[in-house]
Amino acid sequence: MKVALSKAINAHGEEVTELDLREPTAEDVMEIGFPYLVVQSDDGQGVELRPKVAGRYISRLAKIPMSSVKQLTVGDLSKFQGLIMGFFGQGDDAATGA
């Protein structure tokens, strides 16, 4: 899935304006873990996002170095985190806290 960036980043010595994100595999999940934690609160269950894990997924699924992931705008990081959560049945609602 090709995803446009709001601001270009550098990856592999080139300026990149979009990333091609593949779907994660079971191997990816076993090596990286889930990009969220299910937490208990007084009101019930909630989801706690794990941005460092999401960053590792972006790096792996888009085949870019972590140094490139760190160049993403906060908005782009949020967008990718929502897309990654969608692979786990925790779509944009979980990413926005809604």
C-alpha positions as CSV (number, residue, x, y, z in Angstrom):
1,M,0.0,0.0,0.0
2,K,1.5,3.3,-1.1
3,V,1.2,6.1,1.4
4,A,2.0,9.7,0.6
5,L,4.1,11.7,3.1
6,S,3.2,15.3,4.0
7,K,6.9,16.1,4.1
8,A,9.7,14.3,2.2
9,I,12.3,12.3,4.1
10,N,15.7,10.9,3.2
11,A,16.0,7.1,2.9
12,H,18.8,5.1,1.4
13,G,20.4,8.4,0.2
14,E,17.3,9.5,-1.7
15,E,14.5,11.9,-1.1
16,V,11.3,10.0,-0.5
17,T,7.8,11.4,-0.8
18,E,5.8,8.2,-0.3
19,L,6.3,4.8,1.4
20,D,5.2,1.4,0.2
21,L,3.9,-0.4,3.3
22,R,3.5,-4.1,3.0
23,E,1.2,-6.1,5.3
24,P,2.9,-7.6,8.4
25,T,3.4,-11.3,8.7
26,A,3.3,-13.6,11.7
27,E,7.1,-13.5,11.7
28,D,7.0,-9.7,12.0
29,V,4.7,-9.9,15.0
30,M,6.8,-12.6,16.7
31,E,9.9,-10.5,16.2
32,I,8.6,-7.0,16.9
33,G,5.5,-7.6,19.1
34,F,2.2,-5.8,19.0
35,P,2.1,-2.1,18.4
36,Y,-0.3,-1.6,21.4
37,L,-1.1,-2.9,24.8
38,V,-4.6,-3.6,26.2
39,V,-4.8,-2.0,29.6
40,Q,-7.4,-2.2,32.3
41,S,-8.8,0.9,33.9
42,D,-11.7,1.7,36.2
43,D,-13.9,2.3,33.1
44,G,-13.0,-1.0,31.4
45,Q,-10.4,-1.8,28.8
46,G,-8.4,0.6,26.8
47,V,-5.6,0.5,24.2
48,E,-2.2,2.1,24.9
49,L,-0.3,2.8,21.7
50,R,3.4,1.9,21.5
51,P,5.0,4.4,19.1
52,K,8.5,2.8,19.3
53,V,7.1,-0.5,18.2
54,A,5.1,1.2,15.5
55,G,8.3,2.9,14.3
56,R,9.9,-0.5,14.1
57,Y,7.0,-1.7,11.9
58,I,7.3,1.3,9.7
59,S,11.0,0.6,9.2
60,R,10.5,-3.1,8.5
61,L,7.3,-2.9,6.4
62,A,8.4,0.0,4.3
63,K,12.1,-1.2,4.1
64,I,13.6,2.1,5.3
65,P,16.2,2.6,8.1
66,M,15.0,3.7,11.6
67,S,16.9,7.0,11.0
68,S,14.5,7.7,8.1
69,V,11.4,6.8,10.3
70,K,12.7,9.4,12.8
71,Q,12.4,12.1,10.1
72,L,8.7,11.6,9.7
73,T,6.4,14.4,10.8
74,V,4.3,13.7,13.9
75,G,1.2,13.7,11.6
76,D,2.8,11.1,9.2
77,L,3.9,9.0,12.2
78,S,0.3,9.2,13.5
79,K,-1.1,8.2,10.1
80,F,1.2,5.2,9.8
81,Q,0.5,4.2,13.4
82,G,-3.3,4.1,12.5
83,L,-2.6,2.1,9.3
84,I,-0.5,-0.4,11.3
85,M,-3.1,-0.7,14.0
86,G,-5.6,-1.5,11.2
87,F,-3.7,-4.6,10.4
88,F,-4.4,-5.8,14.0
89,G,-8.1,-5.0,13.9
90,Q,-7.4,-1.8,15.9
91,G,-8.0,0.8,13.1
92,D,-8.0,4.6,13.1
93,D,-10.5,4.7,16.1
94,A,-7.8,3.1,18.3
95,A,-5.1,5.3,17.0
96,T,-7.1,8.5,17.7
97,G,-8.3,7.3,21.1
98,A,-12.0,7.5,19.9
